């Protein structure tokens, strides 16, 4: 007769990690700046909560993905704007401004 006790360890996914990933994806498509900023903030908070939970919560990968996508979504419009301005100045007619 085997009298072993099996313990099952259950972890739950951090809600803010899910919010971070979803809002960062929305920031890349539907809500350009707002979603990205929300994704960055909630990703940072979720990462801290997951570490503080000492294994009770999961979702560190989602929080990191939300952070990375949020940063890309926040910086990409700025980079594109700089490229457009630089190309506009480069291809501007020479005599357009008389300073």
Residue frames as a rotation matrix with the C-alpha (Angstrom) as fourth column:
UNK 1
0.585 0.811 0.000 0.00
0.811 -0.585 0.000 0.00
0.000 0.000 -1.000 0.00
UNK 2
-0.480 -0.761 0.438 1.40
0.786 -0.594 -0.170 3.36
0.389 0.263 0.883 -1.10
UNK 3
0.479 0.655 -0.584 0.60
0.858 -0.490 0.154 6.28
-0.185 -0.575 -0.797 1.21
UNK 4
-0.662 -0.744 0.094 2.33
0.742 -0.632 0.224 9.08
-0.107 0.218 0.970 -0.67
UNK 5
0.389 0.719 -0.577 0.90
0.532 -0.686 -0.496 12.56
-0.752 -0.114 -0.649 -0.57
UNK 6
-0.316 -0.432 0.845 1.11
0.942 -0.248 0.225 14.43
0.112 0.867 0.485 -3.83
UNK 7
0.052 0.288 -0.956 1.20
0.393 -0.886 -0.246 18.18
-0.918 -0.363 -0.160 -3.63
UNK 8
0.143 0.081 0.986 0.25
0.977 -0.171 -0.127 20.22
0.158 0.982 -0.104 -6.62
UNK 9
-0.471 -0.373 -0.799 1.77
0.496 -0.861 0.110 23.64
-0.730 -0.344 0.591 -6.90
UNK 10
0.335 0.644 0.688 -0.50
0.942 -0.233 -0.240 26.09
0.006 0.729 -0.685 -8.63
UNK 11
-0.686 -0.495 -0.533 0.58
0.449 -0.865 0.225 29.44
-0.572 -0.085 0.815 -9.94
UNK 12
0.513 0.846 0.146 -1.56
0.696 -0.311 -0.647 32.13
-0.502 0.434 -0.748 -11.38
UNK 13
-0.227 -0.550 0.804 -0.67
0.912 -0.410 -0.024 34.55
0.342 0.727 0.595 -14.14
UNK 14
-0.579 -0.065 -0.813 -0.21
0.503 -0.813 -0.293 38.13
-0.641 -0.579 0.503 -13.02
UNK 15
0.436 0.873 0.218 -3.07
0.767 -0.234 -0.597 40.29
-0.470 0.428 -0.772 -14.31
UNK 16
0.612 -0.235 -0.755 -0.85
-0.273 -0.959 0.078 43.29
-0.742 0.158 -0.651 -14.96
UNK 17
-0.559 -0.801 0.214 1.43
-0.103 0.323 0.941 41.17
-0.823 0.504 -0.263 -17.15
UNK 18
-0.261 0.573 0.777 -1.55
0.901 0.434 -0.016 40.37
-0.346 0.696 -0.629 -19.35
UNK 19
0.756 0.543 -0.366 -2.62
0.429 -0.833 -0.350 44.04
-0.495 0.108 -0.862 -19.37
UNK 20
0.094 -0.828 -0.552 0.93
-0.323 -0.550 0.770 45.05
-0.942 0.106 -0.319 -20.30
UNK 21
-0.735 -0.400 0.547 1.10
0.302 0.530 0.793 42.71
-0.607 0.748 -0.269 -23.28
UNK 22
0.029 0.845 0.533 -2.39
0.974 0.096 -0.206 43.50
-0.225 0.525 -0.821 -24.57
UNK 23
0.778 0.296 -0.554 -2.04
0.254 -0.955 -0.154 47.27
-0.575 -0.021 -0.818 -24.21
UNK 24
-0.194 -0.910 -0.367 1.41
-0.267 -0.311 0.912 47.26
-0.944 0.275 -0.183 -25.84
UNK 25
-0.658 0.054 0.751 0.02
0.655 0.533 0.535 45.33
-0.371 0.844 -0.386 -28.80
UNK 26
0.481 0.867 0.132 -2.83
0.854 -0.428 -0.296 47.84
-0.201 0.255 -0.946 -28.97
UNK 27
0.466 -0.397 -0.791 -0.23
-0.022 -0.899 0.438 50.59
-0.884 -0.187 -0.428 -28.80
UNK 28
-0.670 -0.730 0.135 1.37
0.070 0.119 0.990 49.25
-0.739 0.673 -0.028 -31.95
UNK 29
-0.740 0.417 0.528 -1.90
0.659 0.295 0.692 49.18
0.132 0.860 -0.493 -33.84
UNK 30
0.133 0.975 0.178 -5.01
0.867 -0.202 0.456 50.86
0.481 0.093 -0.872 -32.42
UNK 31
0.980 0.183 -0.075 -3.92
0.193 -0.795 0.575 53.36
0.045 -0.578 -0.815 -29.71
UNK 32
0.509 -0.857 0.081 -0.42
0.259 0.063 -0.964 54.43
0.821 0.512 0.254 -30.76
UNK 33
-0.378 -0.772 0.511 0.95
-0.311 -0.414 -0.855 56.33
0.872 -0.482 -0.083 -27.76
UNK 34
0.152 0.530 0.834 -1.55
-0.957 -0.132 0.259 55.60
0.247 -0.837 0.487 -25.03
UNK 35
0.947 0.249 -0.201 -1.34
-0.218 0.961 0.168 51.82
0.235 -0.116 0.965 -25.30
UNK 36
0.262 -0.935 -0.237 2.45
0.312 0.315 -0.896 51.87
0.913 0.161 0.375 -25.34
UNK 37
-0.408 -0.396 0.823 2.71
-0.567 -0.597 -0.568 54.04
0.716 -0.698 0.019 -22.24
UNK 38
0.488 0.649 0.583 0.20
-0.871 0.322 0.370 51.89
0.052 -0.689 0.723 -20.36
UNK 39
0.868 -0.190 -0.458 2.13
0.058 0.956 -0.287 48.78
0.493 0.222 0.841 -21.46
UNK 40
-0.143 -0.984 0.104 5.42
0.050 -0.112 -0.992 50.17
0.988 -0.137 0.065 -20.16
UNK 41
-0.297 0.069 0.952 3.98
-0.858 -0.457 -0.235 51.21
0.419 -0.887 0.195 -16.79
UNK 42
0.672 0.639 0.375 2.04
-0.738 0.617 0.271 47.99
-0.058 -0.459 0.886 -16.17
UNK 43
0.664 -0.508 -0.548 4.97
0.086 0.781 -0.619 45.86
0.742 0.364 0.562 -17.38
UNK 44
-0.406 -0.832 0.377 7.27
-0.291 -0.273 -0.917 47.45
0.866 -0.482 -0.132 -14.79
UNK 45
-0.105 0.454 0.885 4.72
-0.993 -0.097 -0.068 47.00
0.055 -0.886 0.461 -12.01
UNK 46
0.859 0.471 -0.201 3.97
-0.478 0.878 0.018 43.40
0.185 0.081 0.979 -13.05
UNK 47
0.246 -0.854 -0.458 7.67
0.018 0.477 -0.879 42.52
0.969 0.208 0.132 -13.09
UNK 48
-0.597 -0.446 0.666 8.10
-0.595 -0.310 -0.741 43.79
0.537 -0.839 -0.081 -9.54
UNK 49
0.225 0.774 0.591 4.96
-0.969 0.240 0.055 41.97
-0.099 -0.586 0.805 -8.35
UNK 50
0.802 0.054 -0.594 6.07
-0.259 0.929 -0.266 38.68
0.538 0.367 0.759 -9.92
UNK 51
-0.230 -0.954 -0.193 9.49
-0.029 0.205 -0.978 38.84
0.973 -0.219 -0.075 -8.27
UNK 52
-0.586 0.033 0.810 7.91
-0.763 -0.359 -0.538 39.77
0.273 -0.933 0.235 -4.92
UNK 53
0.482 0.875 0.051 5.45
-0.851 0.453 0.267 36.87
0.210 -0.172 0.962 -5.10
UNK 54
-0.382 -0.784 0.489 8.33
-0.848 0.508 0.153 34.33
-0.368 -0.356 -0.859 -4.73
UNK 55
-0.989 -0.131 -0.070 6.88
-0.149 0.846 0.512 31.89
-0.008 0.516 -0.856 -7.22
UNK 56
-0.434 0.894 0.108 3.17
0.337 0.272 -0.901 32.29
-0.835 -0.355 -0.419 -6.50
UNK 57
0.618 0.633 -0.466 2.62
-0.175 -0.467 -0.866 34.30
-0.766 0.618 -0.178 -9.69
UNK 58
-0.194 -0.599 0.777 3.70
0.740 0.431 0.517 33.65
-0.644 0.675 0.360 -13.24
UNK 59
0.759 0.536 0.370 3.83
0.631 -0.467 -0.620 35.80
-0.159 0.704 -0.692 -16.37
UNK 60
0.193 -0.772 -0.605 7.32
0.156 -0.585 0.796 37.25
-0.969 -0.248 0.007 -16.35
UNK 61
-0.643 -0.432 0.632 7.65
0.640 0.151 0.754 36.62
-0.421 0.889 0.180 -20.09
UNK 62
0.208 0.806 0.555 4.44
0.936 -0.328 0.126 38.48
0.283 0.493 -0.822 -20.82
UNK 63
0.775 0.041 -0.631 5.55
0.371 -0.838 0.400 41.40
-0.512 -0.544 -0.665 -18.67
UNK 64
-0.254 -0.947 -0.195 8.90
0.210 -0.251 0.945 41.58
-0.944 0.199 0.262 -20.49
UNK 65
-0.525 0.128 0.841 7.23
0.850 0.130 0.511 41.32
-0.044 0.983 -0.177 -23.89
UNK 66
0.598 0.800 0.050 4.83
0.797 -0.600 0.067 44.10
0.084 0.000 -0.996 -22.91
UNK 67
0.468 -0.529 -0.708 7.76
0.182 -0.726 0.663 46.26
-0.865 -0.440 -0.244 -21.83
UNK 68
-0.586 -0.769 0.253 9.70
0.376 0.019 0.927 45.67
-0.718 0.639 0.278 -25.05
UNK 69
-0.308 0.544 0.781 6.71
0.929 -0.003 0.369 46.19
0.203 0.839 -0.504 -27.33
UNK 70
0.714 0.571 -0.406 5.67
0.666 -0.733 0.140 49.26
-0.217 -0.370 -0.903 -25.36
UNK 71
0.088 -0.779 -0.620 9.10
0.125 -0.609 0.783 50.81
-0.988 -0.147 0.044 -25.76
UNK 72
-0.744 -0.302 0.596 9.11
0.588 0.128 0.799 50.03
-0.318 0.945 0.082 -29.46
UNK 73
0.082 0.895 0.439 5.63
0.965 -0.181 0.191 51.51
0.250 0.408 -0.878 -29.81
UNK 74
0.728 0.154 -0.668 6.68
0.444 -0.848 0.288 54.67
-0.522 -0.507 -0.686 -27.97
UNK 75
-0.086 -0.893 -0.441 9.97
-0.003 -0.443 0.897 55.19
-0.996 0.079 0.035 -29.82
UNK 76
-0.375 -0.087 0.923 9.02
0.819 0.436 0.374 54.12
-0.435 0.896 -0.092 -33.34
UNK 77
0.665 0.643 0.379 6.87
0.746 -0.594 -0.302 57.20
0.031 0.484 -0.875 -34.13
UNK 78
0.729 -0.462 -0.506 9.68
-0.140 -0.823 0.550 59.48
-0.671 -0.330 -0.664 -32.91
UNK 79
-0.330 -0.881 0.340 12.26
0.187 0.292 0.938 57.72
-0.925 0.373 0.068 -35.08
UNK 80
-0.090 0.376 0.922 9.98
0.981 0.191 0.018 57.87
-0.169 0.907 -0.386 -38.11
UNK 81
0.895 0.422 -0.144 9.36
0.409 -0.906 -0.113 61.58
-0.178 0.042 -0.983 -37.50
UNK 82
0.320 -0.868 -0.380 13.09
-0.215 -0.457 0.863 62.25
-0.923 -0.194 -0.333 -37.30
UNK 83
-0.467 -0.462 0.754 13.66
0.571 0.493 0.656 60.35
-0.675 0.737 0.034 -40.55
UNK 84
0.361 0.688 0.630 10.91
0.933 -0.261 -0.249 62.30
-0.007 0.678 -0.735 -42.30
UNK 85
0.902 -0.069 -0.426 12.32
0.028 -0.976 0.218 65.63
-0.431 -0.209 -0.878 -41.07
UNK 86
-0.051 -0.999 -0.014 15.86
-0.072 -0.010 0.997 64.66
-0.996 0.052 -0.072 -42.06
UNK 87
-0.377 -0.036 0.926 14.75
0.840 0.408 0.358 63.59
-0.390 0.912 -0.124 -45.54
UNK 88
0.689 0.696 0.200 12.70
0.722 -0.636 -0.272 66.76
-0.062 0.331 -0.941 -45.89
UNK 89
0.682 -0.516 -0.518 15.70
-0.218 -0.820 0.529 68.92
-0.698 -0.248 -0.672 -45.04
UNK 90
-0.299 -0.852 0.430 17.96
0.194 0.387 0.901 66.88
-0.934 0.353 0.050 -47.30
UNK 91
-0.424 0.201 0.883 15.72
0.895 0.242 0.375 67.14
-0.138 0.949 -0.282 -50.34
UNK 92
0.491 0.584 -0.646 14.70
0.502 -0.796 -0.338 70.77
-0.712 -0.158 -0.684 -49.74
UNK 93
0.637 -0.263 0.725 15.45
0.636 -0.352 -0.687 73.12
0.435 0.898 -0.057 -52.66
UNK 94
-0.275 -0.910 -0.310 18.61
0.945 -0.195 -0.264 75.11
0.180 -0.366 0.913 -52.06
UNK 95
-0.864 -0.147 0.481 17.18
0.164 -0.986 -0.007 78.61
0.476 0.072 0.877 -52.49
UNK 96
0.027 0.974 -0.225 14.03
0.654 0.153 0.740 78.01
0.756 -0.167 -0.633 -50.43
UNK 97
0.794 0.188 -0.578 15.23
0.591 -0.460 0.662 79.86
-0.142 -0.868 -0.476 -47.34
UNK 98
0.177 -0.731 0.659 17.34
0.385 -0.565 -0.730 83.00
0.906 0.383 0.181 -47.53
UNK 99
0.772 0.070 -0.631 18.83
0.635 -0.095 0.767 83.40
-0.006 -0.993 -0.118 -44.08
